[in-house]
Amino acid sequence: MPILDKPVLDRLTADVGEESAAFLISSLKNEITRTRDALEDLAAKGELEQVEIQAHALKSAARSFGAMRLGETCYAIEQAAKASQQTEVDGLLVELKSVSAETITAFS
């Protein structure tokens, strides 16, 4: 699966215009970093319900911008947290670090 689904991103740009799309992408990049850090903190505290909520929100945002691999990783985190699988969540958060970095780079 590619980091970015270009047709989704192109559609977004066509819908809102280039300037607005650039602003939204910048906001998403900040949100990716903020949420990734929050997920790590929440998981370290064992707050899996909050991990599930945060992962769900980032999954939805990522997919709407065409960041499909990030969306899939967040979905996996969401499902593992929902099932109270702390070890699985911890492993997926390691994956999230690299996928989020690749996603931010791809948007740049």
C-alpha positions in Angstrom: 0.0 0.0 0.0 1.4 3.4 -0.9 2.1 6.1 1.7 -0.2 8.5 -0.2 -3.2 7.8 -2.4 -2.6 10.6 -4.9 -6.1 10.6 -6.4 -7.6 11.2 -3.0 -5.2 14.1 -2.4 -5.9 15.5 -5.9 -9.6 15.4 -5.2 -9.2 17.2 -2.0 -7.1 19.9 -3.7 -9.7 20.2 -6.5 -12.5 20.5 -3.9 -11.0 23.2 -1.6 -8.3 24.8 -3.8 -4.6 24.7 -3.6 -4.1 27.3 -0.9 -6.7 25.7 1.4 -5.3 22.2 0.7 -1.8 23.4 1.6 -3.1 24.8 4.9 -5.1 21.7 5.7 -2.1 19.5 4.9 0.1 21.6 7.2 -2.5 21.2 9.9 -2.7 17.4 9.4 1.1 17.2 9.6 1.0 18.9 13.0 -1.9 16.6 14.1 0.0 13.5 13.1 2.9 14.5 15.3 0.7 15.6 18.2 -1.4 12.5 18.1 1.5 10.1 17.7 3.1 11.6 20.8 -0.2 11.5 22.7 -0.7 7.8 21.7 2.7 6.9 23.1 2.0 8.7 26.4 -1.5 7.2 26.7 -0.3 3.7 26.0 2.5 4.0 28.5 -0.1 4.9 31.1 -2.3 1.9 30.0 -5.1 4.2 29.0 -6.2 2.0 26.1 -9.7 3.5 25.8 -8.1 6.9 25.1 -5.7 5.2 22.7 -8.6 3.8 20.8 -10.3 7.2 20.6 -7.2 9.1 19.5 -6.2 6.4 16.9 -9.7 6.4 15.5 -9.6 10.2 15.0 -6.2 10.2 13.3 -7.3 7.2 11.1 -10.2 9.2 9.8 -8.2 12.3 9.1 -5.4 10.4 7.5 -7.7 8.5 5.2 -9.5 11.7 4.1 -6.2 13.1 3.0 -5.2 9.9 1.2 -2.6 8.9 3.8 -3.7 5.3 3.6 -0.8 3.5 5.2 -1.1 5.8 8.2 -4.8 5.2 8.3 -4.3 1.4 8.3 -1.8 1.6 11.1 -4.1 3.7 13.2 -6.9 1.3 12.5 -4.8 -1.6 13.7 -3.9 0.4 16.9 -7.6 1.3 17.4 -8.6 -2.4 17.1 -5.8 -3.6 19.4 -6.7 -1.0 22.0 -10.3 -1.9 21.8 -9.4 -5.6 22.5 -7.1 -4.5 25.4 -4.0 -5.9 23.7 -1.4 -3.7 25.3 1.6 -5.6 23.8 0.1 -5.3 20.3 -0.6 -1.6 20.8 3.0 -1.1 21.9 4.4 -2.9 18.8 2.1 -1.0 16.5 3.2 2.3 18.0 6.8 1.5 16.9 5.4 1.0 13.4 3.4 4.3 13.7 6.7 6.2 14.3 8.1 5.2 11.0 4.8 5.4 9.1 4.0 8.9 10.4 7.5 10.1 9.5 7.2 8.7 6.0 3.7 10.3 5.7 4.9 13.8 6.8 7.8 13.6 4.4 5.5 12.5 1.5 3.2 15.5 2.2 6.2 17.9 2.1 
